[in-house]
Amino acid sequence: MAGPQFLRIETFGRVPTMRRHGKHKGTRHGADTKFLFAELRSDRWASTHLKHPRQEPVVLWGLGLHELEAAHDTMVALATEETKAGVRKSISVAQHTVAGVILSHKGDATTLPGNLELRASVESWEQTAIAWLQVEYGADLASVVRHWDEDNPHIHGILLPQDPCMRATLLHPGAVAKKETYKAAIQAGEDPRTAGRLAHTAYRQALADLQDRYHAEVGFQHGMERRGPRRPRYTSAEYKSRKAEARHQLELSQQLADKALSRVATERQRTLVARAERNLAMDEAAQAKKEVTSLQAQLAELQAALNAVRKAISLP
C-alpha cells in the first residue's frame, strides 16, 4: 500500500506521567494503564475520538482483552524492586509497567467492508507485523489487538515486561538509549546540558533504528515507504541566508504596499477635492440663478410702476 509506514511505541504507568519541567511542572498528563486497557476494548468512555461506526476489537494473537488487564494487575502485585538499602519492596505506582506498539496500515478503514482486495492486503500485513513483533519483543509480547474503527486499520502490540521489576521503559529503545547515553556523558565529564543534547540525539537514533528494522521486515514487503513528506533541513549558514532573504522580501512587499496605499490615498484626496469643487460650483451657479431671478422680478416690478406713471400722466 502506497504511503509512509506508521509505528509508535509508548509506555504507561498506573498513574499518568508527572511533568518534570515547564510551567506545568508537578502536574500529571497522558494516559494511564486503566485508560489503555479501556481503549483497547473500545469502551465508550475511552473511545470518544472514534469517527466511524463502532466495530469490536479483535484479538489476533495472545491474551484476551480482559485477561490482559488481569494478567497485568497480577504481575504488578507480585513485582518488587530493591531499595538502596537492599530491601525488597513493591514497585512504585508511578512506574511504567506496560508498553504499547501501534502499527498502522495506510488503507482507508471506511472501505474495508466492501473492498475485498484491501481487506486481503490488510490481513496479510497483520500476519507479517505479528511475526515481526514476536521476533522483536519475544516473551514480553502479551497480546496483539486489531482496531478497524479509525481512519486507518491498525494493530496494538501490548508488552508486559518479564523483568521482575516490570520496568516497561526497558522495552522502549529510545528511553534506554537516552538514559545510557546521558549517564555515560556525565561520567565522561560532560556538563548536564551537553549530556542532555547527546541523550536526545541517541533517543532519536534508537527510534529511527526501530523504524528501519520494521520497514526492512514489514513495511517494504507491503509497499510502504520508510518516510513520508519531510520538511527541508538546512545548515546554519543556509538558514541564516534564507532568513535574511525572507526578511528582505518582506521589506520589499511592505514598501510596495505602502506605495500602493499612498497612491490610493492620493487618488482619494483628488476625488474628494474635485467633488468639493464641483459641489461649490453647483452651489455658486444655483445662487447666481437665484439672484438673477430676484433681479428679474425687481426689474419687472419697476417696469410695471413706470408703465403706471406713464399712463397716469398720459405720456405718448
C-alpha positions as a printed NumPy array, in Angstrom:
array([[  0.   ,   0.   ,   0.   ],
       [  1.472,   3.311,  -1.05 ],
       [  2.247,   5.799,   1.673],
       [  4.603,   6.053,   4.646],
       [  4.659,   3.414,   7.362],
       [  3.465,   4.215,  10.878],
       [  4.973,   2.831,  14.083],
       [  4.771,   4.294,  17.563],
       [  5.871,   2.888,  20.896],
       [  4.748,   4.281,  24.241],
       [  4.889,   3.197,  27.872],
       [  2.199,   3.54 ,  30.54 ],
       [  2.032,   3.589,  34.333],
       [ -0.837,   3.105,  36.76 ],
       [ -0.961,   6.884,  37.145],
       [ -0.326,   9.472,  34.402],
       [  3.229,  10.712,  33.935],
       [  4.456,  13.544,  36.165],
       [  5.669,  16.638,  34.326],
       [  9.239,  17.464,  35.37 ],
       [  9.769,  20.728,  33.516],
       [  7.96 ,  23.866,  32.382],
       [  5.147,  25.897,  33.859],
       [  3.063,  22.74 ,  34.483],
       [  5.838,  21.042,  36.45 ],
       [  4.422,  18.795,  39.161],
       [  1.164,  18.002,  37.335],
       [  0.306,  14.739,  35.615],
       [ -0.584,  14.245,  31.972],
       [ -1.198,  11.492,  29.437],
       [ -2.911,   8.122,  29.681],
       [ -2.56 ,   5.507,  32.404],
       [ -2.897,   1.716,  32.202],
       [ -6.609,   1.856,  33.041],
       [ -7.245,   4.086,  30.037],
       [ -5.001,   1.939,  27.813],
       [ -6.908,  -1.272,  28.519],
       [-10.268,   0.518,  28.189],
       [ -9.249,   1.941,  24.822],
       [ -8.095,  -1.494,  23.656],
       [-11.583,  -2.823,  24.463],
       [-13.147,   0.249,  22.783],
       [-15.019,   1.106,  25.982],
       [-17.268,   4.093,  25.352],
       [-15.633,   6.446,  27.845],
       [-12.175,   5.824,  26.357],
       [-13.233,   5.911,  22.69 ],
       [-14.8  ,   9.337,  22.224],
       [-12.314,  10.019,  19.407],
       [-13.807,   7.378,  17.117],
       [-15.437,   8.753,  13.953],
       [-16.747,   5.601,  12.306],
       [-19.495,   3.177,  13.39 ],
       [-18.251,   1.196,  16.374],
       [-16.513,  -2.075,  15.495],
       [-15.492,  -4.559,  18.129],
       [-11.725,  -5.016,  18.508],
       [-10.358,  -8.428,  17.567],
       [ -7.573, -10.257,  19.398],
       [ -5.267, -11.576,  16.683],
       [ -2.726, -13.179,  18.988],
       [ -2.158, -13.767,  22.695],
       [ -4.252, -12.899,  25.731],
       [ -7.862, -11.769,  25.504],
       [ -8.791,  -8.183,  26.317],
       [ -9.983,  -8.8  ,  29.881],
       [ -7.341, -11.472,  30.54 ],
       [ -4.674,  -8.973,  29.509],
       [ -5.601,  -6.42 ,  32.175],
       [ -5.976,  -9.151,  34.814],
       [ -2.541, -10.558,  33.952],
       [ -1.029,  -7.084,  34.208],
       [ -2.573,  -6.427,  37.608],
       [ -1.383,  -9.806,  38.918],
       [  2.159,  -9.219,  37.679],
       [  2.209,  -5.737,  39.224],
       [  1.064,  -7.125,  42.577],
       [  3.956,  -9.624,  42.552],
       [  6.636,  -7.279,  41.196],
       [  9.222,  -5.896,  43.609],
       [ 12.217,  -3.615,  43.457],
       [ 15.275,  -3.327,  45.675],
       [ 15.982,  -0.124,  47.568],
       [ 19.468,   1.32 ,  48.044],
       [ 19.441,  -0.291,  51.471],
       [ 18.943,  -3.704,  49.862],
       [ 15.321,  -4.085,  50.956],
       [ 12.738,  -5.548,  48.557],
       [  9.505,  -3.554,  48.266],
       [  6.522,  -3.207,  45.986],
       [  7.126,  -1.172,  42.854],
       [  6.103,   2.461,  42.718],
       [  2.614,   3.254,  41.454],
       [  4.21 ,   5.782,  39.078],
       [  6.439,   3.189,  37.407],
       [  5.553,   2.366,  33.814],
       [  4.502,  -1.28 ,  33.662],
       [  3.077,  -1.64 ,  30.133],
       [  4.402,  -0.774,  26.692],
       [  2.243,  -0.452,  23.612],
       [  3.344,  -0.604,  19.98 ],
       [  0.925,   0.771,  17.386],
       [  1.388,  -0.312,  13.777],
       [ -0.85 ,   1.195,  11.124],
       [ -1.788,   0.208,   7.568],
       [ -2.308,   3.032,   5.065],
       [ -5.619,   1.714,   3.701],
       [ -8.928,   3.51 ,   4.266],
       [-10.749,   1.686,   7.065],
       [-14.146,   3.008,   5.949],
       [-13.907,   0.997,   2.699],
       [-12.836,  -2.302,   4.278],
       [-16.287,  -3.958,   4.467],
       [-16.812,  -3.845,   0.704],
       [-13.222,  -3.86 ,  -0.547],
       [-12.065,  -7.477,  -0.617],
       [ -8.703,  -6.618,  -2.178],
       [ -7.893,  -4.095,   0.557],
       [ -9.087,  -6.479,   3.249],
       [ -6.759,  -9.199,   1.955],
       [ -3.883,  -6.705,   1.878],
       [ -4.545,  -5.602,   5.46 ],
       [ -4.837,  -9.159,   6.771],
       [ -1.589, -10.151,   5.047],
       [  0.158,  -7.132,   6.575],
       [ -1.236,  -8.036,  10.014],
       [  0.304, -11.511,   9.909],
       [  3.693, -10.16 ,   8.825],
       [  3.554,  -7.483,  11.539],
       [  2.649, -10.021,  14.237],
       [  5.602, -12.195,  13.25 ],
       [  7.891,  -9.154,  13.471],
       [  6.538,  -8.232,  16.923],
       [  7.171, -11.78 ,  18.147],
       [ 10.789, -11.665,  16.999],
       [ 11.387,  -8.09 ,  18.2  ],
       [  9.9  ,  -8.485,  21.698],
       [  9.869, -12.23 ,  22.379],
       [  8.245, -13.27 ,  25.669],
       [  7.38 ,  -9.674,  26.524],
       [  4.698,  -9.621,  23.79 ],
       [  1.426, -10.473,  25.545],
       [ -1.286,  -9.639,  23.015],
       [ -1.961,  -8.194,  19.558],
       [ -5.303,  -6.443,  19.042],
       [ -6.884,  -5.317,  15.776],
       [ -8.713,  -1.973,  15.509],
       [-10.574,  -1.167,  12.301],
       [-12.704,   1.656,  13.701],
       [-10.497,   4.667,  12.887],
       [ -9.294,   6.273,   9.658],
       [ -6.643,   3.606,   9.076],
       [ -6.723,  -0.051,  10.151],
       [ -4.098,  -0.667,  12.828],
       [ -2.968,  -3.133,  15.448],
       [ -1.813,  -2.71 ,  19.045],
       [  1.034,  -4.873,  20.276],
       [  0.852,  -4.931,  24.091],
       [  4.04 ,  -5.687,  26.002],
       [  4.037,  -6.914,  29.609],
       [  7.694,  -6.837,  30.72 ],
       [  9.013, -10.106,  32.109],
       [ 11.569,  -8.118,  34.101],
       [ 10.935,  -8.836,  37.837],
       [ 10.518,  -5.104,  38.416],
       [  8.166,  -4.736,  35.396],
       [ 10.168,  -1.808,  34.004],
       [  8.38 ,  -1.135,  30.726],
       [ 10.863,   1.579,  29.785],
       [ 13.435,  -1.193,  29.216],
       [ 11.319,  -2.18 ,  26.19 ],
       [ 11.428,   1.347,  24.753],
       [ 14.671,   1.598,  22.73 ],
       [ 14.625,   5.386,  22.791],
       [ 14.273,   5.556,  26.572],
       [ 17.072,   3.012,  27.067],
       [ 19.464,   4.823,  24.706],
       [ 18.666,   8.194,  26.27 ],
       [ 19.338,   7.018,  29.821],
       [ 22.537,   5.147,  28.973],
       [ 23.934,   7.983,  26.843],
       [ 23.235,  10.61 ,  29.482],
       [ 24.886,   8.519,  32.187],
       [ 27.949,   7.838,  30.014],
       [ 28.281,  11.519,  29.076],
       [ 28.174,  12.646,  32.713],
       [ 30.761,  10.029,  33.66 ],
       [ 32.934,  11.303,  30.799],
       [ 32.889,  14.795,  32.33 ],
       [ 30.256,  16.467,  30.14 ],
       [ 28.038,  19.128,  31.684],
       [ 24.325,  18.249,  32.12 ],
       [ 23.223,  20.398,  29.195],
       [ 25.624,  18.763,  26.747],
       [ 24.785,  15.339,  28.146],
       [ 21.104,  16.104,  27.608],
       [ 21.672,  17.011,  23.962],
       [ 23.666,  13.833,  23.387],
       [ 20.963,  11.794,  25.109],
       [ 18.25 ,  13.335,  22.945],
       [ 20.213,  12.517,  19.788],
       [ 20.644,   8.927,  20.97 ],
       [ 16.903,   8.728,  21.707],
       [ 16.002,   9.781,  18.171],
       [ 18.57 ,   7.467,  16.598],
       [ 17.343,   4.447,  18.557],
       [ 13.772,   5.045,  17.395],
       [ 14.991,   5.585,  13.825],
       [ 16.751,   2.209,  14.03 ],
       [ 13.484,   0.628,  15.219],
       [ 11.674,   2.156,  12.242],
       [ 14.403,   0.829,   9.929],
       [ 14.016,  -2.708,  11.286],
       [ 10.246,  -2.568,  10.909],
       [ 10.497,  -1.261,   7.35 ],
       [ 13.028,  -3.903,   6.328],
       [ 10.924,  -6.784,   7.691],
       [  7.353,  -5.496,   7.22 ],
       [  6.858,  -2.118,   5.571],
       [  8.924,  -2.798,   2.451],
       [  7.136,  -6.096,   1.774],
       [  3.773,  -4.342,   1.844],
       [  4.664,  -1.343,  -0.308],
       [  5.062,   1.195,   2.5  ],
       [  7.576,   3.997,   2.343],
       [ 10.116,   4.351,   5.14 ],
       [  9.463,   8.084,   5.416],
       [  6.666,  10.392,   4.38 ],
       [  6.964,  14.007,   3.225],
       [  9.535,  15.852,   5.339],
       [ 10.397,  19.477,   5.848],
       [ 13.671,  20.501,   4.195],
       [ 16.652,  20.745,   6.535],
       [ 19.29 ,  23.465,   6.223],
       [ 22.705,  24.171,   7.656],
       [ 23.029,  27.175,   9.97 ],
       [ 24.524,  29.256,   7.145],
       [ 21.727,  28.265,   4.749],
       [ 19.106,  29.011,   7.382],
       [ 20.553,  32.477,   8.085],
       [ 20.745,  33.219,   4.351],
       [ 17.138,  32.14 ,   3.776],
       [ 16.007,  34.107,   6.81 ],
       [ 17.768,  37.273,   5.544],
       [ 16.247,  36.789,   2.077],
       [ 12.797,  36.307,   3.588],
       [ 13.222,  39.488,   5.643],
       [ 14.339,  41.376,   2.514],
       [ 11.315,  40.133,   0.566],
       [  9.07 ,  41.136,   3.443],
       [ 10.531,  44.648,   3.459],
       [ 10.056,  44.951,  -0.325],
       [  6.482,  43.767,  -0.003],
       [  5.884,  46.316,   2.747],
       [  7.352,  49.096,   0.614],
       [  5.16 ,  48.143,  -2.345],
       [  2.146,  48.016,  -0.06 ],
       [  2.986,  51.454,   1.355],
       [  3.324,  52.886,  -2.171],
       [  0.038,  51.351,  -3.216],
       [ -1.669,  52.776,  -0.145],
       [ -0.113,  56.173,  -0.86 ],
       [ -1.438,  56.117,  -4.432],
       [ -4.876,  55.124,  -3.229],
       [ -4.835,  57.907,  -0.628],
       [ -3.726,  60.476,  -3.234],
       [ -6.441,  59.438,  -5.681],
       [ -8.979,  59.534,  -2.903],
       [ -7.896,  63.035,  -1.938],
       [ -8.112,  64.203,  -5.543],
       [-11.582,  62.73 ,  -5.875],
       [-12.761,  64.475,  -2.728],
       [-11.286,  67.832,  -3.838],
       [-12.881,  67.532,  -7.285],
       [-16.192,  66.626,  -5.705],
       [-15.973,  69.59 ,  -3.346],
       [-15.111,  71.951,  -6.208],
       [-17.979,  70.575,  -8.272],
       [-20.391,  70.983,  -5.394],
       [-19.114,  74.506,  -4.788],
       [-19.565,  75.403,  -8.461],
       [-23.057,  73.966,  -8.414],
       [-23.874,  75.923,  -5.264],
       [-22.489,  79.136,  -6.779],
       [-24.463,  78.59 , -10.011],
       [-27.64 ,  77.98 ,  -8.055],
       [-27.035,  81.129,  -6.005],
       [-26.362,  83.182,  -9.154],
       [-29.514,  81.84 , -10.772],
       [-31.46 ,  82.76 ,  -7.663],
       [-30.022,  86.301,  -7.72 ],
       [-30.826,  86.703, -11.442],
       [-34.384,  85.58 , -10.816],
       [-34.659,  88.11 ,  -7.98 ],
       [-33.276,  90.932, -10.169],
       [-35.628,  89.997, -12.975],
       [-38.549,  90.152, -10.544],
       [-37.408,  93.596,  -9.299],
       [-36.986,  94.818, -12.889],
       [-40.49 ,  93.624, -13.721],
       [-41.863,  95.492, -10.727],
       [-40.047,  98.708, -11.779],
       [-41.272,  98.34 , -15.348],
       [-44.829,  97.911, -14.104],
       [-44.511, 101.007, -11.895],
       [-43.075, 103.017, -14.802],
       [-45.931, 101.979, -17.053],
       [-48.401, 103.033, -14.396],
       [-46.779, 106.501, -14.12 ],
       [-46.786, 106.972, -17.898],
       [-50.401, 106.049, -18.066],
       [-51.261, 108.484, -15.274],
       [-49.649, 111.5  , -16.99 ],
       [-50.788, 110.307, -20.414],
       [-47.374, 110.401, -21.95 ],
       [-47.33 , 109.131, -25.52 ]])
